[in-house]
Amino acid sequence: MTTGARVARGMGVRALRELGRRVGRQVKCAAVRQQTRSAHSASQGDVRKIALVQGASRGLGLEFASALLERQSDSVVVATCRNPEASEGLARLREVHGPSRVHSVRLDLTDPGSIAEAAERVKRDFTPRLDLLINVSGVLHIPGKMMPETSLARVEYDQMLLSFQTHAMGPALVCKEFWPLLQASARADEAVLPAMVNISARVGSISDNQLGGWYAYRSSKAALNQLTKTMAVEFSRKKPKVAAIALHPGTNDTDLSKPFQRNYPKEKIFAKEFGVRKMLEVIDAVAEEDNGKFFAWDGQEIPW
Ligand SMILES: NC(=O)c1ccc[n+]([C@@H]2O[C@H](COP(=O)([O-])OP(=O)(O)OC[C@H]3O[C@@H](n4cnc5c(N)ncnc54)[C@H](OP(=O)(O)O)[C@@H]3O)[C@@H](O)[C@H]2O)c1
């Protein structure tokens, strides 16, 4: 064997050893993280009792409200949506759990005044603190009016505006208005790490964008991701601590995904109950070091 070949072979072995060490380290880190997550899920799931679910009229938002009420007999949910009186699902939750545990409040993400009014009303009439805020609302298509763009040639100003209002501008104001209530929770009970959870979508990841298309939806979810990260940086410098994360639900069987399910393997479409249960496991496990991260429904981190 020539010296050059020996050096190359030696480098190959060294590279393999290094790779082995790295994989070992990654597996170890994942295992430690999993343990930490389990430890937290025991505590945070129990202490995060007063939640606000923004976008709770139907779909994943209604399911979040339902699951949060089901799992703790003393939990309270503030459920916001555009038209609370019209939501049969919310009426059912009030019937089952009682009006003292389910408060419906009007909030339209395209109307900044309604966001400020909702925050005033929540503070005045229902609760001075929140342990959890989940921004769930989303829009991808409106029958007869709006479909995600398959080409740049189809991009429309109004569709971009509505997407950014619903996924970025509105949620940013919701976070702004309710942040003091999350801080109040941390002040009242130091066992609680209040969480601000923005329901995003994997397609909002810029580095994960392989397929293109869906300009308005993708870019407005990317804006939500940037807002989440920016809030997290601010939260990391302030006390009391609040954690902000973005969360991808996977593909769930809701009105939003209905027109696109045809091209998707059936076994990969979750029932809402499953998707929400998995997301709540991720939320329960949120610890200080998770502030500013983007997670999928199964706890895997997604690159921004
Ligand atoms: N389903 C999936 O497969 C999937 C995948 C990835 C990400 N996501 C994300 O998950 C979240 C929930 O989606 P979903 O599947 O539950 O959708 P959905 O069933 O279509 O429900 C959408 C919700 O958003 C509300 N909403 C829309 N515009 C609003 C506005 N201007 N102000 C306040 N509320 C508004 C709707 O309220 P109304 O009843 O008043 O219309 C409804 O409660 C969204 O952020 C979506 O982008 C879903």
The ligand as an SDF file (V2000), in Angstrom:
LIG
                    3D

 48 52  0  0  0  0  0  0  0  0999 V2000
  -54.9720   20.4770    9.7360 N   0  0  0  0  0  0  0  0  0  0  0  0
  -53.7230   20.3040    9.3380 C   0  0  0  0  0  0  0  0  0  0  0  0
  -53.4000   19.2870    8.7100 O   0  0  0  0  0  0  0  0  0  0  0  0
  -52.6850   21.3420    9.6240 C   0  0  0  0  0  0  0  0  0  0  0  0
  -51.3590   21.1070    9.1900 C   0  0  0  0  0  0  0  0  0  0  0  0
  -50.3880   22.0600    9.4700 C   0  0  0  0  0  0  0  0  0  0  0  0
  -50.7130   23.1960   10.1920 C   0  0  0  0  0  0  0  0  0  0  0  0
  -52.0080   23.3800   10.5980 N   0  0  0  0  0  0  0  0  0  0  0  0
  -52.3040   24.6060   11.3510 C   0  0  0  0  0  0  0  0  0  0  0  0
  -53.1040   24.2540   12.4710 O   0  0  0  0  0  0  0  0  0  0  0  0
  -53.9530   25.3460   12.8200 C   0  0  0  0  0  0  0  0  0  0  0  0
  -55.3820   24.8620   12.9730 C   0  0  0  0  0  0  0  0  0  0  0  0
  -55.8400   24.4150   11.7220 O   0  0  0  0  0  0  0  0  0  0  0  0
  -57.1310   23.4970   11.5670 P   0  0  0  0  0  0  0  0  0  0  0  0
  -56.7260   22.3550   10.7550 O   0  0  0  0  0  0  0  0  0  0  0  0
  -57.7570   23.2880   12.8750 O   0  0  0  0  0  0  0  0  0  0  0  0
  -58.0280   24.4620   10.6440 O   0  0  0  0  0  0  0  0  0  0  0  0
  -59.6370   24.6300   10.5640 P   0  0  0  0  0  0  0  0  0  0  0  0
  -60.3270   23.4140   10.9920 O   0  0  0  0  0  0  0  0  0  0  0  0
  -59.8760   25.1530    9.1860 O   0  0  0  0  0  0  0  0  0  0  0  0
  -59.9230   25.7860   11.6440 O   0  0  0  0  0  0  0  0  0  0  0  0
  -59.4250   27.0680   11.4140 C   0  0  0  0  0  0  0  0  0  0  0  0
  -59.7320   27.9190   12.6240 C   0  0  0  0  0  0  0  0  0  0  0  0
  -59.1490   29.2090   12.4250 O   0  0  0  0  0  0  0  0  0  0  0  0
  -60.1580   30.1730   12.7380 C   0  0  0  0  0  0  0  0  0  0  0  0
  -59.9190   31.4300   12.0430 N   0  0  0  0  0  0  0  0  0  0  0  0
  -59.7090   31.6370   10.7340 C   0  0  0  0  0  0  0  0  0  0  0  0
  -59.5790   32.9480   10.4890 N   0  0  0  0  0  0  0  0  0  0  0  0
  -59.7070   33.5850   11.6830 C   0  0  0  0  0  0  0  0  0  0  0  0
  -59.6820   34.9390   12.0900 C   0  0  0  0  0  0  0  0  0  0  0  0
  -59.5340   35.9400   11.2240 N   0  0  0  0  0  0  0  0  0  0  0  0
  -59.8260   35.2160   13.4070 N   0  0  0  0  0  0  0  0  0  0  0  0
  -60.0010   34.2350   14.3080 C   0  0  0  0  0  0  0  0  0  0  0  0
  -60.0690   32.9440   13.9730 N   0  0  0  0  0  0  0  0  0  0  0  0
  -59.9120   32.6130   12.6750 C   0  0  0  0  0  0  0  0  0  0  0  0
  -61.4440   29.5140   12.2870 C   0  0  0  0  0  0  0  0  0  0  0  0
  -62.5570   30.2030   12.8470 O   0  0  0  0  0  0  0  0  0  0  0  0
  -64.0180   30.2510   12.1250 P   0  0  0  0  0  0  0  0  0  0  0  0
  -64.7680   29.0530   12.6200 O   0  0  0  0  0  0  0  0  0  0  0  0
  -64.5710   31.5400   12.5610 O   0  0  0  0  0  0  0  0  0  0  0  0
  -63.7860   30.2010   10.6310 O   0  0  0  0  0  0  0  0  0  0  0  0
  -61.2250   28.1210   12.8480 C   0  0  0  0  0  0  0  0  0  0  0  0
  -61.4660   28.0700   14.2320 O   0  0  0  0  0  0  0  0  0  0  0  0
  -53.7520   26.4040   11.7270 C   0  0  0  0  0  0  0  0  0  0  0  0
  -52.8580   27.3860   12.1870 O   0  0  0  0  0  0  0  0  0  0  0  0
  -53.1490   25.6190   10.5870 C   0  0  0  0  0  0  0  0  0  0  0  0
  -52.3650   26.4390    9.7440 O   0  0  0  0  0  0  0  0  0  0  0  0
  -53.0000   22.5000   10.3310 C   0  0  0  0  0  0  0  0  0  0  0  0
  1  2  1  0
  2  3  2  0
  2  4  1  0
  4  5  1  0
  4 48  2  0
  5  6  2  0
  6  7  1  0
  7  8  2  0
  8  9  1  0
  8 48  1  0
  9 10  1  0
  9 46  1  0
 10 11  1  0
 11 12  1  0
 11 44  1  0
 12 13  1  0
 13 14  1  0
 14 15  2  0
 14 16  1  0
 14 17  1  0
 17 18  1  0
 18 19  2  0
 18 20  1  0
 18 21  1  0
 21 22  1  0
 22 23  1  0
 23 24  1  0
 23 42  1  0
 24 25  1  0
 25 26  1  0
 25 36  1  0
 26 27  1  0
 26 35  1  0
 27 28  2  0
 28 29  1  0
 29 30  1  0
 29 35  2  0
 30 31  1  0
 30 32  2  0
 32 33  1  0
 33 34  2  0
 34 35  1  0
 36 37  1  0
 36 42  1  0
 37 38  1  0
 38 39  2  0
 38 40  1  0
 38 41  1  0
 42 43  1  0
 44 45  1  0
 44 46  1  0
 46 47  1  0
M  CHG  2   8   1  16  -1
M  END
$$$$
